[in-house]
Amino acid sequence: MVALFALAGGPHLAGAAVSVVQLSGRDLPVEATRIEEVGRLVGLAGAAAWLLGLILFQPRREGGGQRWRQVTVLVGALTVIVADEHGEFSPDGSSTQIAGHLTELVIWVWLCVQVTGRYGVTLQLLDRDRPVRLFRKRTTAERARNAQGELVFFAHAAAICAAVFLMGVLAQLPGPALEGDQATAAGVSSLGPHLVHAVWSVTVEEVLATAVVVAVLTAARRPLWETLAVAALMRALPHGYLGLWPALALVPLGVTAGFLYHRYGRVIPLVLAHATYNVVNILFGMPHLLVVSGLMLAGAVWAWTEVRQAPSDVISLGKPSG
């Protein structure tokens, strides 16, 4: 878990540290300002090597053909990333920051699933129900699972809106804070790369900083408070570029997301809620945060009443296993 965070979140954590120094008014060498960019590529190379090792040394029951098909997919993904970095998909020879970033996301999620699976922990990331035919009565289990997903989605969306509002309030306190928006801080200037970067960061945050942390620490029988504390820190620290006080606003969000995953084991609604907020905010803005947060909270309460009516053995099906 620590190694995963070091590879995926380490570059962003280092970049956040550099931003904090810059916000304090100190000058840094040009090399220091590129630490996040270089670290991202180094971390990705480490992730690809780790994933390749897991594929090559997976249990023989998977079969040799399956193993080499996975290697082919990994090589293809790396080829796309390298081609994008060299500007092969752009007329002006620069990176699109779209094709490569989306392909990176496949590698990170794949690695998270592989690593946790080796320790007998399932993220239930790819656990899908059978296709539901339209116009038929749903079973109790189907209704309960849908209600769980809706509860996680609405509750997480409400927590995100509340956290962003709190960030704005805390940014008024004395101390250095980010000037400008997160797109500028991320180094993306156009809409396409901004949307892709938002989806990339959302997925890595929810899968790694929430699902992997909670699933692994729960399987290790660590107390819940410790699990939630680690999830909150891993959520807040890479956002240090926002400033000390605004970054602290993300601690409650990390606790909420960690608890929702611990209780229901549903990571896809977490990703969808965060991605929906980011995309809507980028395209249209989100000025009435408290109003939207209240609406999402009302939806969460409604979904919670549906979950409460389901049998306890059906609710337990959603929890992460270890």
C-alpha positions in Angstrom: 0.0 0.0 0.0 2.8 2.4 0.9 4.6 1.5 -2.3 1.5 2.1 -4.4 1.0 5.5 -2.8 4.7 6.4 -3.3 4.5 5.6 -7.0 1.1 7.2 -7.7 0.9 9.9 -5.1 4.5 10.6 -4.4 5.1 12.9 -7.4 2.0 14.9 -6.5 3.1 15.0 -2.9 6.5 16.3 -3.9 4.9 18.8 -6.2 2.6 20.0 -3.4 5.7 20.5 -1.2 7.3 22.6 -3.9 4.1 24.6 -4.2 4.0 25.2 -0.5 7.5 26.6 -0.6 6.6 28.8 -3.6 3.5 30.0 -1.8 5.7 31.1 1.1 7.5 33.5 -1.3 10.7 31.6 -1.7 12.5 31.0 -5.0 13.4 27.5 -6.2 15.6 26.3 -9.0 13.9 25.4 -12.2 14.7 21.7 -11.7 12.7 21.7 -8.5 9.6 23.0 -10.2 9.7 20.0 -12.6 9.9 17.4 -9.9 6.2 16.5 -10.3 6.4 16.1 -14.0 9.6 13.9 -13.9 8.2 12.0 -10.8 5.0 11.1 -12.7 7.0 9.4 -15.5 9.3 7.6 -13.0 6.3 6.5 -10.9 4.5 5.2 -14.0 7.6 3.3 -15.1 7.8 1.7 -11.6 4.1 0.8 -11.8 4.5 -0.8 -15.2 7.5 -2.8 -14.0 5.6 -3.9 -10.9 2.5 -4.9 -13.0 4.7 -6.8 -15.4 6.2 -8.8 -12.6 2.8 -9.6 -11.2 1.6 -10.8 -14.6 4.6 -12.9 -15.3 4.7 -14.6 -11.9 0.9 -15.0 -11.4 -0.3 -18.5 -10.4 -0.1 -21.0 -13.2 -3.9 -21.7 -13.0 -4.3 -18.5 -15.0 -2.7 -20.2 -18.0 0.2 -19.2 -20.2 -2.0 -17.8 -22.9 -3.8 -15.5 -20.5 -0.5 -14.3 -19.1 0.9 -13.3 -22.5 -2.3 -11.6 -23.6 -2.0 -9.4 -20.5 1.6 -8.7 -21.3 0.5 -7.6 -24.8 -2.1 -5.3 -23.4 0.4 -3.7 -21.1 3.0 -3.2 -23.9 0.2 -1.7 -26.0 -0.7 0.7 -23.2 2.9 1.8 -22.7 3.2 2.3 -26.4 0.3 4.7 -26.4 1.8 6.6 -23.5 5.2 6.9 -25.1 3.7 8.0 -28.4 1.6 10.7 -26.7 4.6 12.0 -24.8 6.5 12.3 -28.1 3.6 14.2 -29.7 2.6 11.5 -32.2 -1.1 12.3 -31.7 -0.8 16.0 -32.1 -0.1 18.0 -35.3 2.3 20.4 -33.5 4.3 17.5 -32.0 3.3 18.2 -28.4 1.6 15.8 -25.9 -2.2 15.9 -26.1 -2.3 15.1 -22.3 -5.4 13.0 -23.2 -4.5 9.7 -24.8 -1.5 9.1 -22.5 -3.3 10.2 -19.3 -6.3 7.9 -20.0 -4.0 5.0 -20.7 -2.0 5.7 -17.5 -5.3 5.4 -15.7 -5.8 1.8 -17.0 -2.3 0.8 -15.7 -2.9 2.3 -12.2 -6.3 0.7 -11.7 -5.1 -2.6 -13.1 -2.1 -2.5 -10.7 -4.3 -1.7 -7.7 -6.6 -4.6 -8.5 -3.6 -7.0 -9.0 -1.8 -6.0 -5.8 -4.8 -6.2 -3.5 -5.9 -9.4 -5.2 -2.5 -11.1 -4.4 -3.3 -10.5 -0.7 -6.7 -11.9 -0.9 -8.4 -8.5 -0.9 -11.0 -7.6 -3.5 -11.9 -4.0 -4.2 -15.1 -5.1 -5.9 -14.1 -2.6 -8.6 -15.2 -4.8 -11.4 -18.0 -6.6 -9.6 -21.0 -6.1 -11.8 -24.5 -7.5 -11.6 -26.0 -9.4 -14.4 -27.7 -7.2 -17.0 -31.1 -6.3 -15.7 -33.9 -6.7 -18.2 -36.2 -3.7 -18.5 -39.8 -3.9 -17.3 -39.3 -6.7 -14.8 -39.7 -6.6 -11.0 -36.3 -6.3 -9.2 -35.4 -8.7 -6.5 -34.8 -7.6 -2.9 -31.0 -8.0 -3.4 -31.0 -5.9 -6.6 -33.0 -3.1 -4.9 -30.6 -3.1 -1.9 -27.5 -3.0 -4.1 -28.9 -0.1 -6.2 -29.8 1.7 -3.0 -26.3 1.2 -1.6 -24.8 2.7 -4.7 -27.2 5.6 -4.6 -26.4 6.2 -1.0 -22.7 6.2 -1.5 -23.0 8.5 -4.6 -25.2 11.1 -3.0 -23.4 11.1 0.3 -20.0 11.5 -1.3 -21.2 14.2 -3.6 -22.6 16.1 -0.6 -19.3 15.7 1.2 -17.3 17.0 -1.8 -19.5 20.1 -2.1 -19.2 20.7 1.6 -15.4 20.2 1.4 -15.0 22.7 -1.4 -17.1 25.2 0.4 -15.0 24.7 3.5 -11.9 25.1 1.4 -13.1 28.6 0.3 -13.8 29.6 3.9 -10.4 28.4 5.2 -8.6 30.1 2.3 -9.5 33.4 4.0 -7.4 32.6 7.0 -3.9 34.1 7.3 -1.3 32.0 5.5 -0.3 31.2 2.0 -2.9 29.9 -0.4 -3.2 29.0 -4.1 -3.8 32.0 -6.4 -5.8 30.9 -9.4 -7.6 27.6 -10.0 -6.6 23.9 -9.8 -6.3 23.7 -13.6 -3.5 26.3 -13.5 -1.8 24.4 -10.7 -2.1 21.1 -12.6 -0.5 22.7 -15.7 -3.5 22.2 -18.0 -4.7 25.1 -20.0 -7.4 23.7 -22.4 -10.7 22.0 -21.8 -9.8 18.5 -23.0 -6.7 17.9 -21.0 -8.4 19.5 -18.0 -11.3 17.1 -18.1 -9.0 14.1 -18.6 -6.7 15.2 -15.7 -9.8 15.6 -13.5 -11.0 12.1 -14.3 -7.5 10.7 -13.8 -7.0 12.3 -10.4 -10.5 11.4 -9.3 -10.0 7.7 -10.1 -6.6 7.4 -8.5 -7.8 9.2 -5.4 -10.9 7.1 -4.9 -9.4 3.8 -5.9 -6.0 4.2 -4.2 -6.4 6.7 -1.4 -9.8 5.2 -0.4 -10.5 1.7 -1.6 -7.0 0.2 -1.4 -6.3 1.9 1.9 -9.6 0.7 3.5 -9.5 -2.7 2.0 -5.9 -3.5 2.9 -6.0 -2.1 6.5 -9.4 -3.7 7.1 -7.9 -7.1 6.0 -5.0 -6.4 8.3 -7.5 -6.0 11.2 -6.4 -2.4 11.9 -8.9 -0.3 13.9 -11.4 1.7 12.0 -10.1 5.0 13.3 -6.6 4.2 12.1 -7.9 3.2 8.7 -9.9 6.5 8.3 -7.0 8.6 9.5 -4.7 7.1 6.9 -7.3 7.6 4.2 -7.8 11.2 5.3 -4.1 12.0 5.3 -3.6 10.4 1.9 -6.4 12.5 0.6 -5.2 15.8 2.0 -1.4 15.7 1.7 -1.1 15.8 -2.1 -3.4 18.8 -2.1 -0.9 20.9 -0.1 -0.5 23.1 -3.1 -3.8 24.7 -2.2 -2.3 26.0 1.0 -2.3 24.6 4.5 -5.8 25.5 5.6 -7.6 24.6 2.4 -5.8 21.3 2.3 -7.1 20.6 5.8 -10.6 21.0 4.5 -10.1 17.7 2.7 -9.6 15.7 5.9 -13.3 15.3 6.6 -13.8 14.3 3.0 -11.2 11.6 3.3 -12.9 10.3 6.5 -16.3 10.3 4.8 -15.2 8.5 1.7 -13.2 5.9 3.8 -16.2 5.2 6.0 -18.6 4.9 3.0 -16.3 2.3 1.4 -15.7 0.5 4.7 -19.5 0.2 5.2 -20.7 -0.6 1.7 -17.6 -1.6 -0.3 -18.7 0.4 -3.4 -15.9 2.2 -5.1 -17.6 2.9 -8.4 -20.2 5.3 -6.9 -17.3 7.1 -5.2 -15.6 7.6 -8.5 -18.8 8.6 -10.3 -19.7 11.2 -7.6 -16.3 12.8 -7.6 -16.0 12.7 -11.4 -19.5 14.2 -11.8 -18.7 17.1 -9.5 -15.4 17.8 -11.3 -16.9 17.6 -14.8 -19.9 19.8 -14.0 -17.7 22.3 -12.2 -15.3 22.5 -15.1 -18.1 22.9 -17.7 -20.6 25.0 -15.9 -19.2 26.1 -12.5 -20.7 25.2 -9.1 -21.6 28.5 -7.4 -24.3 27.3 -5.0 -22.3 24.7 -3.1 -24.4 24.6 0.0 -27.6 24.2 -2.0 -26.2 21.4 -4.1 -24.8 19.8 -1.0 -28.2 19.9 0.7 -29.9 18.3 -2.4 -27.2 15.6 -2.4 -27.7 15.0 1.3 -31.4 14.7 0.8 -30.8 12.1 -1.8 -28.5 10.2 0.5 -31.1 10.2 3.2 -33.7 8.9 0.8 -31.3 6.1 -0.3 -30.5 5.3 3.3 -34.1 4.7 4.1 -34.2 2.2 1.2 -31.1 0.5 2.5 -32.5 0.3 6.0 -35.5 -1.7 4.7 -33.3 -4.4 3.2 -32.3 -7.5 5.1 -29.0 -7.3 6.9 -27.5 -10.3 5.0 -28.2 -8.5 1.7 -26.5 -5.3 2.9 -23.4 -7.2 4.0 -22.8 -8.4 0.4 -21.4 -5.0 -0.5 -18.6 -4.9 2.1 -15.0 -5.4 1.0 -13.7 -8.8 1.6 -10.3 -9.8 2.9 
